[in-house]
Amino acid sequence: MSKRNRRQFLEDSMFAAAAAVAAGSANQVFAAEEKQSKSPNEKLGVAVVGCGGRGGSHLGAFSTRDDTEVLYVVDVDDNHAKQRASFVKSKQGREPKMATDMREAFDDKSVDIVTTATPNHWHSLVSIWAIQAGKDVYVEKPVSHNVSEGRRVVEAARKYNKMCQTGTQSRSNPGMREAMQYIHDGKIGKVKVSRGLCYKRRPTIGALGEYPIPPGVDYDLWLGPAQYAPLTRPRFHYDWHWQFPYGNGDLGNQGIHQMDLCRWALGADQVSDWVLSYGGRLGYEDAGDTANTQMVIHGFGDQALVFEVRGLVTDSYKGANVGIIVEGTDGYVVMTSYNSGAAFDPDGNKVKEFSGGADHYGNFVDAVRSRDYKDLNADIEEGHLSSALCHLGNISYQLGEQLPIPAVRERLQGLETPEPVLETYKRFTDHLEHNKIDLEKTTLAWGPNLAIDPKKETFIGNDKANAKLTRDYRKPYVVPPAGQV
């Protein structure tokens, strides 16, 4: 089997597994709750835009419900579209239409719902176009590629009275909801620090170069809002996450889930007062330009949100690899998955456990029928705020100056929340040493401490940083400015 065929086999296997999980969990929930209508006249027509990994989960969910039918499979890769269409037919008995350009599906009045799992740089524009065409939208996380366009999706959803659900499924899980209520009820005292962990091994994506576009891919449409550039990574699908023109690194890939939970734990309904980030792409040189080792610190008054990205080999922290740790004056909560975790007293004794999952897609469909966005567990504004925290962190990182690692500690000592920040720095440097990174010879990008106006969602007195709140869009793939959605 060739290297390309092996890769395709692995992608197809991942898709099948994701779809099976989505279908299986959905069927269990629906069998118990019996919420779905079986009347053909009440079926909601669905178009899924972007049918790779997460798109497979969308297809698995909406093709196995009694009250929805997948009418369109939209993908710029003809090979993906054909495979996914065949899968959908095997589940719902009727083959969906295939389209390369999403606007074909948006023009079809039989489509009620659009879901999207495209690369990040398309998320907001897909959502806005779909909403403008009269569709309700389920958009994967992060809901945006930059801060400004995320707010535009919120504007569009409100202007046209459309439901727009963010794909942060933890917000529908009873285990997570119970944990958040426990925190908000003051059971761990006053929350001082909300920590997000994205400890997820990420190997090199291969050498920077110029590579051929895979057969069957409409590359111009794939680029969409991004400026034209050749393909510079060996693997076309997925590895765009590690290039800033299209992705947001693991901070905005896996990390957005945990960032959302950290903000939820703090009870913050706006972005932070200030942000800074430091880190680098360490351990190898490749086609990626996002950080694989990164710290982001957000200040919310006297509370801190501290986020860690580790793409190299690492141990867990307090039992979590991909999760959150919320520290209060009277104890702490550790959530080690999307729906489970535990609360501990100050001495580390477990005092309560949380667990339980649910159906995030089903919550979306319920809101589509009720026509009340407040019924959504992850309304687009929640998704926008949490995505924005990731983008703000990356802006500080991208504006960073290169500093020797020991000099970073000196800069950290001047922050308003030194104790958790310096403790995290010590674990950060221990982690690098464990991976044989020479602390004396390695430099990190030290981002500026950026003051933020959380109401306006802009930086205070920093034109360079404000320029990165949006991007130069490639016509005709332009996100409308404020007030023009």
N, C-alpha and C positions, 0 to 999 in steps of 0.2 A: 504494500500500500504506500503510495507516495506521501510526502510530507503534507501536501495540500489536501489530499483525500483524508489523511488521518485527522487533520484539523477540522475538516468539514464533518467527519464522523463524530468528533467530540462535540462540535456545536449542535449537531442534530440530536445527540444523546442528551445534552443539557436542556435543549428545548423540550424534548419528550418528557424528561423528568419534571421540569417546571410545570408543564401543562398538566401532567398527571396529578401533581400535588395540588395545583389550583382546582382542578375538577373534583378531586377527591374531597378536599376540605370544604369546597362549596356545597357539594352534594350532602355532606354530613350536616352542615348547618341548615340547609334548606329542608332536609327531611324532617328535622326536629321542629323547625319553626313554621313550615308550610306557608311561606309568605308569597310564593310566586303564583302568578296567574297562568293558567294553562290555556286561556282563550287565544286563538290565533290573532284576533282583532286587537289584543292588548300587548302583543309582542313589540318590543322596542328594537328597531333596526340599529345595528352597530357597525361602525367602520374602525378597524384597527390599523393605525399608521405606524409603521416600524415594527417588523415582526421577528426580530432577533430574540435574544434571551428573555428580557422582560415582556416583550410582545407575545412570546409564547405563553406566558402566564395569563395575559389578557385573553388570548384566544381560548385557552383552556377553560377559563371562567365563563366567558360570555357565550361559548358554543355549547355549554352543558346546562345552561339554565332553561327553565320552561318559558320564561317571560322575555327572553332576548334572543336575537338571531344575528349572527355575524353575516352581514351583507357584502362587506368589502374587506379584502386583505390588500393593504397598500404598502409597497416597499420598493425602494430604488434598485434593489437587487432582485432580478427576475427569478433567480434560483431560490431565494428565500420565499418569494411570493408563491411559487408553484408548490413547494413543499408544505407551506402553511395552509394553503387552500385545500390541499389534499387531506391534511389533518382535520381541518374544520368539517369537511364533508363527511369524514368518518364519524364525527361526533354528532352532528346535527342532521345528517341525511341529505342536505342540500349544499351544493358547492357555492361558495361566495364568488363574487366578481373579483378579478385581480386588477389592480391599477398601479402604475408607477408614480403618477402625479396625484397627490391627495386631493387636489381641487376637483377632480372628477367625482370623487365620493361626496365632497362638500356640496356639489351642485344637485345631488340626488335627494329629493324631498322625502324619500322613504327612510333615509338615515336620520335617526334621532340622536344617537350618541356617537361621539368620536373619542377613541382612546389613543394615546400616543406613547410610544416607547422608542422614539428616534434618538439619535445622539443629542446631547444636551443643547447644542447651539441651535437646534430646531424647536425645542420644547415650547417656548413662548409664542413663536409665530404660528405654529400649528394650532395652538390653543386659541389664539386671537382670530385667525382665519375661520376656524370652526365655529367659534361663538358668533362671529359676524354673519356666518351662514345659517344661524339659527339652531346650532347643535349644543347639547350639553357635553361636557368634556371631563374625561379622566386623564390627567397628565402625570407622567412619571416624575420622580424626583431626580435632580432638582428641577423646579418648575421653570427655571430660567438659566441662561448662561451668564447674565450679568444682573445687577441690582435694578436698573431702570426698567428693563423689559419685563421683569417679574411684576412690578407694580402696574404695568400696562395691562397684564392679564387680569389682575384684580379689577381694574377700571372697566375692562370689557365685560367681565362676568356680571358686574353690578349694573352697568348701563343696559345690557340686553336681558337682564334677569335670567341668566343661565347658571345651572349648577356646574361647578368646577371643583372636582375632587383631586387632591394631591395624593400621590402614591406612597405616602408614609403610613403603611398599614398598622404600625404599632398603635396608632391612635384609636383603632377599632377594637383592640384586644383587651378583654376584661382584666387580664393580669396586669397589663401596663396601666390601665385606667385606675385600677384599685391602688396601685403603687403611687401614682400621682396624687390621688386623693389623700392617701396616707401622709404624703409629704406636705400637701397644702393644708391639711388639718393640724399641722404643727407637731406631728408625732416624733419628729427627729429634732425638734426645736427650730430655731431660726436657721434657714439655709444660708451658708456662707459661700460654698463653692459647689458648682455643678460641673463635673468632669465628663468629658466624652472621650472614649477610646476607640480608635480604629487601628487595631493591631492585626494587620492582614498582610501576609507575605505576598510581595509583588516582585517577580523576577524581571530582569531586563526585557525590553520589548525589541531588542535588536538594533543594529547599527543605523545611524542616520544616513539616508541616501535618497535616491529617486527610484521608485518602484512602479511596475505596471499596474494599471487599474484592473481588477478582476473582471473576467468576461461577464456580461449581463448586468453590469452596474452602470446606472446613469450618474456619473460622477458630478456633473454640473448641478444636478438636482440634489445630490447628497451634500454638496458644499452649501447650497442655499444661501443663508445670510452671511456666511464667511467669505472673505476675499479669496479669489482664485489662487491656488497654490498646488504644486504637484504633490503626489502621495509620497511622503518621506519616511514611512514606517513599513516594515516588512509585512505585517499583518493588517489587513484593511479593516475588518470588523473588530470591535471592542477596544483595540489599543488606542483608538482616538481619545480615550479617557485621559491619557497621559500627555496630551498636547493641548496647550491653552487655546488655540483658535477654535477647538471643538469641544473640549472637556474641561473639567475643573479639578483634576487630580482626585485622589481618594477622599479629600476633604468634601468634595461635591459629588462623590460617587457612593461609596458605602457610608462615608462620614455624615452625609446629610441626615440620615436616619437618626444618628446619635446626637447630632447638633439640634435637631428638632426636639428630641426628648430632654436635652439639657435646658433649652429655653422654656419648655413646658414646665419642667421642675421649678424653675425660677419664677414662674408666673409672669414672665415678661411678654407684654403685648406690643412691643416695638423693638427696633434694633438697638444695639448697645450705645453707650456714651463714648466709648473709645475702643480701639482695637490695635493690636500689634501681632506680628508673626515673625518667626525665625525658623530656619531649617535649610534643607538642601536636597538635591538628588544625589544620594551617597551610595558608595559601594560598587558603582558601575557607571559607565558613560554609554548612552544610547540615544535613540530618537526621541525620547521623552524630554519635556522641559518643565513638567510639574514636579513638586516636591514629593519624594517618597519617605521623607523624615521631616516632620513639621510640627511646630507648636503654634497654636493660636490662642491669644488671651483677649477676652472681651470683658470690659468693665460695665457693670450695671449698678451704679451707685456704690453701695458698700458690699455688693456681691460680685463674684467673679465667675466667668465661664471659661474653663481651661480645657483646651482640646488638643489631643495628641494623635498624630498619624505616624504609624510605624510600618514601613513596608519591608524591612529587613527582619531577620530571625529575632524573635523576642519571647520572653516569658509573659504570662498574664499578670495583671495587677489586681489584687483583691478578688481573684477568681474570674476576672473579666478580660476578654480579648477584644471583642466587639460589643461594647455596652456602655453603660453610664454608671457613675458613682456620685451620689448626691450627699454632701457632707453638711450636717447641721450641728448645732451646739449640744444636742442631746443624743446623737447617734448618726447613723448613715444608712443609705439604701444603695444596694448594688443590683443593677438589672443586667443580667448576663446574656439575654437574648431579646427578641422582639416582644416576648410576652411573659417572661418569667424572671424571678430574682427574689431578693430577701432584704429585710430590714435588720439592722444590728444595733446594739447599744454601744456606748462609747468604748467598752472593753472588748468589743468584737464578738459578743454573744448574739446568736441569731434569736430574734424575737418574733419575726413574722415572715411567712413566705407568700409570694404572689405568683399566680400562673393562670393561663387560660387564653386561648386564641379565638378569633371570630372572622367574619367575612367582610373585608373592606369594600369589595366590589358590591356586595349586597347592600351595604350602607349607602353607597352612591346611587344605586337603582332606587332605593326607597326615597331618597331626596329628589331624584328626577320625577318621581310620581307625586310627591308632596308639594313640589315647587317652592320649597323653603330652604335656602342655603344654610340656615342655622341647624338643619338636620344632618348636615355633613359632619362627619367626625374629623375630617382634614380639609376644611374649606381652603380655597386657593390663597386666601390671605395668610393663613397659617403656613402654608407651603412657601409663600413668598418671603415671609419674615425669616424663616429658618434657612432658606436658600441664600438670602441676602447675607446672613451671618457668615456663611461659607465664602461668598464672593468678597466680602469686606476683608476677611482674613487673607485671602489670596492676593488682594490688592496691596496690602501691606507687604506681603512676601515679595511680590513682583517689583516693588519699589525699593527693595532692600539693598543695602551696601554689604559688600563682602567683609566679614570680620573673622579674625582667629577665634576659635571656640572659647578659649579662656576669657576673651574680652566681652563675650556675650553676657557672662555672669555679672560683670560690672555694670552693664547697662540695665540688667534686670533688677538690681538692687534699688534703683530709683523709682520703681513702680509703686502705685498706691496699695497693691495687694501682694507684698513681697513674700510672705510665708508660703502659700501654696505654689507660687510661681518658682521660687528658689528650690523648693522640694522637688518640683517636677523637673527642673533643670538638672538636678543631681541624678535623677533616674534616667533622664535623657542622655547624659554623658556616659553613665554606666552602660546603657544600651549600646552606644556607639563603640565603646571599648570592647564589649562582648562580640561585636561584629568586626573587630580588628580595624576600626577606623582610627587613624593616628590623630589624636586630639591636638597635638602641637602643630601639625602640618596642614590640617584641614580647616577650611574656612566655611562659614555659614552665611546665608543671606539674612541680614538683620534688618527687618522692616521697620519703618518709622512708626512711632506711636501716633496714630491718627485720631484726632478729635472728631466726633460725629454729631450732627444735629439729627436726633432720632425721629423727629417729626417730619422733617424734610427729606430724610434718608440721603443726606449729602455730607461731605466732609467739610469741616470748618477751616477756611483759609489754606486750602491745598489744591491748587488747580490741577496738578499732575494726577493726584488721586481721584479727583472728581471726573477727570477725563476717562478714567477706567470704569466708571459706573455704567457706561454704555459702550457701544462699539460702532465702527463705520460699517454700515450694512451695504451689501451688494444688491443693487437693483435687479429684479423687482422684489427681492426678499427682504423687505424693510419693515421693521417693527415701528408702528406709528408713534409719534411723540405724545407727550402728556396732553390729554384733552381731545385727542383726535382718533381714538379707537372707534 
